[in-house]
Amino acid sequence: MLDGKPAIFLDRDGTLIVETGYLHEPEKVEMIPGAGEALRKLAEWGVELFIVTNQAGIGRGYYTEEQMHAVNERVAAEFAKFGVAFRKIYFAPEAPGQPSRNRKPSPQMLLDARDEFGIDLAASYMVGDKVSDIECGWNAGVKCSVLVRTGYGREHEPQLGNPTGPLIVIDSIADLALGQAGDLATG
């Protein structure tokens, strides 16, 4: 889609908010330092923002889909304080090993955003803290996948020693609006 808009697809836990392990309590949402400012800058450049998140805790029975939605509402409210709005939050509720259409590294959530909102995946980025996030971006054909070293990022970084697609590694989401961000706006 040549006339589509670029987007940044963002993992939630460990990328935008502090990884706590199966978060299901909205009051425990804590933003990664600098995340609000970084996403505000990206939004000002006209990049569409989406959250794409695996929520295996639902499939494992640790919490309900309603609890996840409550956490997502809190995340959206925290970012709204910075003038940031997510176009949509996509999620995969299945646990690993359960049949799933959307569970990353499947590119399906990105493909759905492409179809629903006219996103140009070849001009878009996938940002996350796990190998599955990076592979999701590659599988969808994004311009580049970005690994953040927050959350599980430092632990997963060595597993990407020989990347099979375009990859940028940054310390945190806050760095996204610094060095590479100019490239994001221009495609």
C-alpha angles and dihedrals in degrees: 000000000000097000095045124118123256117244140190114222112204131196111223113215115057092005107057099009133029113277109245101160119258095000111201103149114088093205090063094061109123120177121228105254110268094013095116094051093045094051092045089057092048092048090051088058090059098252115148113236124213133173115219112184139173109219103188090163088078093054090045091052095243094125140353132259087246090058090051091051089051090053091047090051089053091048090050091048092051092051091044086065085068093046092258122140124183113221090218141338114228120192142183111212097188125108119233109283094027116112107266137173095193109030111124132274079049108096092215098110090053091045089051091052089049091053097040099043106021095250120177101223093189088063094042137091135220116210125192149129100241137066088243090060092050093047090047089060093047091047090053093049098244120171090247142348117224123208116203118204092221121095107011093341099107090048093048098041095084089055088065094059093128104031116205092204142025110306138180121186119204134172096241145342087269088070092057091079092050121056104005099028095089088059091051094059095046097042 
